[in-house]
Amino acid sequence: MPHSPHILVVDDDPKIRNGISKFFEQHGLRVTVVADGTEMRDILSVSRIDLIILDIMLTGENGISLLKDLSGNGNIPVIMLTALASETDRVIGLEIGAEDYICKPFSLRELLARVRVVVRRRGNFPENAATRKPVTRFIFDGWSLDVRTRTLTSRTGGYVALTTGELDLLRVFVETPNRILTRDQLLDLAHGRSSIALDRAIDVEVMRLRRKIEIDPQNPQMIKTVRNGGYIFTPIVSEGCAQQSEHE
């Protein structure tokens, strides 16, 4: 990716900071960790941050106070992190401007999925800047996937029916061609769900998708299995924008 998301983790528990940092970096994110509001402000003064994971119960200035300060300075999305499951605290955080809220203990996979959803929604990437038209169509090996209408067109021009899971999985593949994706990454990117699914679920969806787009599903040429790695989407993918898809 031309710009890997830069996540700032603000938490006074070193185990949580280090755990999030290690897991996120394994999934292609840049992570900076700090223990309090003073260190947070120091980082924000010198670095571009795409999203902040902010603990409420911090030593010194608490997370709610920091969130109020952040809401008036810049436009960085914040996910609140806390051991308090109080509905009042959750509502206060969301009303002040937090994008999401997750309680401890939490799943790192769930937190990663929520981070990806927020960053995608806020469009904090250069390729999503206002100067570029949004990509709505992907062309690969004679096939066309329109992500706006969620339709897949075959080489012969016919529409191919896909389930929601198959469509989401195919979108991940066309957005990340020629890159090995692990089953964990596919679960996070395709589904972004809070519940933990089995790796086998991805294998089943890949098998079904192959049956619909491969000439020979038993000898796949587009979605290839990487031993001890995951899957890789091999076709050359071209992109189109809304205006192109309407007049092509």
N, C-alpha and C positions, 0 to 999 in steps of 0.2 A: 504494500500500500504506500502511496506517496506521502501520506501523513498518518502515522500510527497514533491513535488516541492517547492523550496524556492525562492520566488520572492522578489526582491528588487525594491521598488518604490521610485524614486527620483523626487520630485515635491515640489515647495515652497508654494503651495496652500494646507492648511490643510484639507479643505473640500474634495478635490480630493484624497489626500493621505488616509484619513479615509474611504472615500466611496469605493475606490478600495480594501483596506484592509478588510473591513467588508464583502464585496461581495465575494471576493476570498476565504476568510477563510470559508465562508458558503459552498463553493464548494470544500473543502478539500485541499486547498493550504496553505502553510506557507508564511506569508508576513512580511517583515520588511520595514518600511517607514522612509525616511530621507528627509531633506529639501534642501540640497545643496551638492556640490562636496566633501567638507571636510568630512561631515558625511558619504557620500558614501564610500570614501576611508577607513574610520575607520571600517566600516562594512565589507568591502571586505578583510581587513587584518586579521579578526578573524572568519569569517563565510564563509561557502560554499554557493554560490549563483548560482541558475540554470538559472535565466533570470533576466534582468534589464529592467524596464519600466522607460525611461528617458525623462524628460521634456526638451525641447530646451530652453525656456525662463526662466532660473533660475536666482535668485539673486546671484550676484557674477559671478563665472565662468559658462559660458553657456553650454548647453547640447552638442553642436557640439564640443567644446573643450574637454569636458569629454569623448565623444565618440572616438575622436582621441587618447586620452590617453588609453582608454580601448582596442582599436584595437591592440595596441602594447603590451598589458599585459593580458595574459590568453586567454581564448576562450569562454567567457560568451556572449550568444546572447543578443541583445539589441533591444527593440521596442521603437521607438521614439514617443513621445507624445507632441503635440504642438497646440497652437491656430492659428498658421500661416499655411495657406493652400497653400503657395507659392510652385510652382513646383520646383523652384530653390532650396529651402530649403530641399524639399523632395529628390531631386536627390543627393544633397550633402550628406545628411545623409545616403542614401543607398550606395553611392560610398565609403564612409568612412568605412562602414561595418555594418550598422544597418540591422537587419533581416526584419523589417517591420516598418510601419509608420502609425500613426492614428491621426486624427485631432480632436481637441475639438470644440464643444461638441461631446461626443461619448457615445455609448451604453456600459454599463458594460458587457453585455452579449457578444457583439461583441469583446470587448477587451479580455475577458476570452477565447473566441474561438480562437483568434489569438495567444494568449499565449500558449494554448494547442497545436496548430499546430506547432509552432516554437520549443517547448520543445520536441515534438515527433520527429520532423525532425532532431534535433540536437542530440537526444539520450542522454540527460543529466541525465539518471537514472541508478542506479547500474544494474537493470535487463536488460538494453540495452547495457551493456558494451561489449567491443570487445571480452572478454573472453567467452561470452555466444553466442551460435548460435541463430540466430533470429528465433522466433516462427512463423511458417507458417501454422500450422494445429492445430485445436482445436477439440477434441473428446468429445461428450456429449451424454449420453443416447443412444448410438448406432449410432448417427449421426456424420458426419465429415464435418467441415468447413475449407476449404483451402483458407487462406487469400491472398496467392500469386496469385493463379489463379482465386480467387473470385468464387469458386464453392462450392455448398452444396450437400453432398451425404447422402441419406437416410439410414435407417437401412438395407434395402434390397439391397443396392448398386446402386440404381438409382440416377441420378442427378435431383435435384429439382431447377426449375427456380425461381430466386428471382429478384426483381427490385433492382436498385442501393440503394434506400433508405432502403429496407428490409435487404439487405446484410450489409450495414453500421450499422443498428440497431442491427442485430444479432451479429456482431463483438463486439459491445459495451457490449452486454449481456455476451458473452463467455469470454471476458476479465475481467469482473467484476461480477463473479457468487456469488450468496448468499449475495448480497449487495443491499439494497433498493436504487433505483435511482429515483429521482424526474423527472417530465416531463422537467423541465428546464435543468437538468443535461443531460438527453437523447438528447435534442435538441442541446446542446453544443457539446457533445461527438460524436454523430452520424453524425452531419451535419457540425459543425464548420463554419457555414456560417455567413455572415455579416448582412443579412436581418433577421428580427425578425419574426419567424413563430408562428402560434398559437399552444397552447398546444394540441388542438384537432388533429393536424397533427400527433403527436406521437401516440395518441389513435388509429387513423385509421391505421397507420403502424403496430402497435402491433396487432390489430385485423387481418390484412392480414397475418402477420407472423404466428400467431397462427393457421390460417386455413391451413398452409402448413407444420407445424411441430408438432402440437398437435394431439393426437389420437381423442380427443373430444374438439374442439375449444370452446364449450360452457362451458366446465368444465376443463379449462387449468391446467396442472400439471407442466409445465416447466416455462412458463411466467405467474407469478401470480400477480394479482392486490393487492396493499397494500392500504387500505382505508386511504385517506388523506395523502398518502405518495408517491405513484407512482407505480413502478413495481419492481419485483425481479425475477432473473433467478435462479431457484432452482437446476438444475442438477449438479452433480460433473463433472468438466471439467478437462481434461488432455491435455497437450500441446505436440506438436512435432515440430522438426526443419526441415530445408530444406532437409537434407540428408535422414532423416527418411521418409519424404513424397515421396521421389523419389523411394525408394526401398521397401516400405511396400507392 
